[in-house]
Amino acid sequence: MRGKGITLAAVAGIAGVLQAPASLSYEAGDWLIRGRMIIVEPDENSSTVKAGGVPLAGGKVGLENDAVPEIDFTYMLSRNWGLELILASSEHRIDGTGTLGALGGIAEARTLPPTLTLQYHFRPHGTFRPYAGVGVNYTHFFDEDAVSSFQNGIAGGRADVDLDDSLGLAAQIGADFAVNADWFVNIDLKYVQMDTEATIKTAAPPAGLGKVKVDVDIDPWIFGVGIGRRF
């Protein structure tokens, strides 16, 4: 009987860890505000670069990673369903790859990619609160500029850069870990469909390349860690 009592006590203890008091539970009308540090890792794939309408055989581009702060806001529609808006801005350098690898950096640009997801929270009452979400992303590219070595080199002293905005789907998984009734730690992983057509107007041949175009599927993975508070 003593062993059985110890077993029951252990089970009760584990249940107590996994089951938070009712005061910890998310409820309809709650606001969850999180601050994260995120790593944006493009899973890019580009078309062949064209200069003056002529493909540069084997010439493609890639993008560098970036680490930036992020803030997001979640409004709980019910105990289990929430809407999250993610706000951040990352900066990426576009590098030549393949036969253009020797060029190094070509251009730089910043992104403003507001993302809205509908989340399902599986255990809104627990200390461990996993969730998953799907939604839509709109990305605006700004502060586009050519890398000086590219502009003053093969571009012939001129390089006007323009990246088209993007609209795509987004998916996420993550979890909140309750610290007390209002504060929690968060981890989050997102995948965002993001694509653009980059146009770079350089000096006319033979001084430069003329108009350069390339399509890039950026499709970043975004991993974040941070803290949050319920209001």
C-alpha positions in Angstrom: 0.0 0.0 0.0 2.9 2.3 0.8 4.3 1.8 -2.8 0.9 2.5 -4.3 0.6 5.7 -2.3 4.0 6.9 -3.5 3.0 6.1 -7.1 -0.3 8.1 -6.7 1.6 11.0 -5.2 4.1 11.0 -8.1 1.3 11.0 -10.7 -0.5 13.8 -8.8 2.8 15.8 -8.8 3.3 15.4 -12.5 -0.3 16.4 -13.2 0.2 19.5 -11.0 3.2 20.5 -13.2 1.4 20.0 -16.5 -1.9 21.5 -15.3 -1.7 25.1 -14.5 -4.2 26.9 -12.2 -7.3 28.3 -14.0 -5.9 31.8 -13.6 -3.2 30.9 -16.1 -5.6 29.9 -18.9 -5.9 32.0 -22.0 -9.4 33.4 -22.4 -11.4 35.1 -25.2 -10.5 38.7 -25.3 -6.9 38.3 -24.0 -4.1 40.1 -25.7 -0.7 38.3 -25.9 2.3 40.6 -26.7 5.6 38.9 -27.4 9.1 40.3 -28.0 11.5 37.9 -29.8 14.9 37.8 -31.3 14.6 36.0 -34.6 16.9 34.5 -37.2 15.7 34.9 -40.8 17.2 32.1 -43.0 16.2 32.3 -46.6 15.7 29.0 -48.4 16.1 30.7 -51.7 16.0 29.5 -55.2 16.6 31.9 -58.1 16.2 31.8 -61.8 19.1 32.4 -64.1 20.2 36.0 -64.1 19.4 37.8 -67.4 21.4 40.9 -68.6 19.8 42.8 -71.5 17.4 39.8 -71.9 20.2 37.3 -72.4 20.6 34.6 -69.7 24.0 34.5 -68.0 24.7 30.8 -68.1 24.9 29.3 -64.6 24.5 32.8 -63.1 22.2 32.9 -60.1 21.8 34.8 -56.8 21.5 33.9 -53.1 20.6 35.9 -49.9 22.4 36.1 -46.6 20.7 35.4 -43.2 19.8 38.1 -40.7 19.1 38.3 -37.0 16.7 41.0 -35.8 14.2 41.8 -33.0 10.5 41.1 -33.6 7.3 42.1 -31.9 3.9 40.3 -32.3 0.4 40.8 -31.1 -2.1 37.9 -30.6 -5.8 38.5 -29.9 -7.6 35.4 -28.5 -10.9 34.9 -30.2 -11.6 32.1 -27.8 -9.6 29.9 -25.3 -8.2 28.0 -28.3 -8.2 30.3 -31.3 -6.2 33.4 -31.7 -5.1 35.9 -34.4 -1.4 36.9 -34.5 0.1 39.8 -36.3 3.9 39.7 -36.6 6.0 42.8 -37.2 9.7 42.9 -37.9 12.2 44.2 -40.5 15.2 42.4 -41.7 18.1 43.3 -44.0 19.6 41.0 -46.6 22.5 41.1 -49.0 22.0 39.6 -52.5 25.1 37.7 -53.6 26.1 36.3 -57.0 26.3 32.5 -57.1 27.2 29.9 -59.7 29.2 31.6 -62.5 28.5 35.0 -60.8 30.0 33.8 -57.5 33.2 35.9 -58.0 31.0 39.1 -57.9 30.3 38.6 -54.2 27.7 41.1 -53.1 25.4 42.6 -55.7 22.7 44.5 -53.8 21.2 45.0 -50.3 17.5 45.5 -49.3 15.3 45.7 -46.2 12.0 43.9 -45.8 8.8 44.9 -44.1 6.9 41.6 -43.9 3.7 41.9 -41.8 2.3 38.4 -41.3 -1.2 37.5 -40.0 -1.8 34.0 -38.8 -4.8 32.2 -37.4 -3.6 30.0 -34.5 -4.9 27.0 -32.6 -3.7 26.7 -29.1 -3.8 23.1 -28.0 -3.4 23.6 -24.2 -4.4 27.2 -23.3 -4.8 26.1 -19.7 -1.4 24.6 -19.2 2.1 25.8 -18.2 3.2 24.3 -21.6 1.0 25.8 -24.4 1.8 24.6 -27.9 0.1 26.2 -30.9 0.1 26.0 -34.7 -1.0 28.6 -37.2 -1.5 29.4 -40.9 -1.9 32.7 -42.5 -0.8 35.2 -45.1 2.3 37.3 -45.5 2.8 40.6 -47.4 6.4 41.7 -47.9 7.4 45.2 -48.9 11.0 45.7 -50.0 12.7 49.1 -49.4 16.1 50.8 -49.1 17.2 48.8 -52.1 20.8 49.7 -53.0 23.6 48.2 -55.0 26.8 47.1 -53.3 29.5 49.7 -54.2 31.9 47.1 -55.5 29.3 45.9 -58.0 28.1 49.3 -58.9 31.6 50.7 -59.6 32.8 47.5 -61.2 30.8 45.4 -63.7 27.7 47.7 -63.5 29.8 50.5 -65.1 29.1 53.1 -62.3 25.3 52.9 -62.3 23.0 50.4 -60.5 19.4 51.3 -59.7 17.8 48.4 -57.8 14.1 47.6 -57.5 12.5 44.5 -55.9 8.8 43.7 -56.4 6.6 43.3 -53.3 5.5 39.8 -52.4 2.2 38.1 -51.2 2.3 34.5 -50.0 1.2 32.0 -47.4 2.7 31.5 -44.0 2.7 28.6 -41.4 4.0 28.4 -37.9 4.4 26.2 -34.9 5.5 27.3 -31.4 4.9 27.2 -27.7 4.5 29.4 -24.7 5.9 28.4 -21.3 4.1 30.0 -18.4 6.3 31.8 -15.8 3.3 33.1 -13.8 -0.3 34.2 -14.5 0.7 36.8 -17.1 4.4 36.3 -18.2 5.7 33.5 -20.4 8.6 32.4 -22.5 8.1 31.7 -26.1 9.7 29.7 -28.9 8.4 30.0 -32.5 9.2 28.6 -36.0 7.7 30.0 -39.2 7.9 29.3 -42.9 6.9 32.1 -45.2 6.3 32.0 -49.0 8.1 35.1 -50.3 9.2 35.8 -53.9 10.3 38.8 -55.8 11.6 39.9 -59.2 14.8 42.0 -58.9 15.5 44.5 -61.5 18.9 46.3 -61.6 19.4 49.0 -64.2 23.1 49.4 -64.9 25.1 51.3 -67.5 24.6 50.2 -71.1 27.1 47.8 -72.6 30.0 47.7 -73.0 30.5 49.9 -69.9 27.9 47.9 -67.9 25.3 45.1 -68.3 22.2 47.1 -69.2 19.0 45.9 -67.5 19.6 42.9 -65.2 16.6 40.8 -64.1 16.3 37.7 -61.8 13.3 36.0 -60.1 14.0 34.8 -56.6 11.9 32.5 -54.3 13.2 33.6 -50.9 10.9 31.4 -48.7 12.6 32.1 -45.4 12.5 29.9 -42.2 12.2 32.2 -39.2 13.2 30.9 -35.8 12.5 33.1 -32.7 12.9 33.0 -29.0 11.5 35.6 -26.6 9.2 36.6 -23.7 5.6 37.6 -23.7 2.9 39.0 -21.5 -0.9 38.5 -21.3 -3.1 41.6 -21.0 
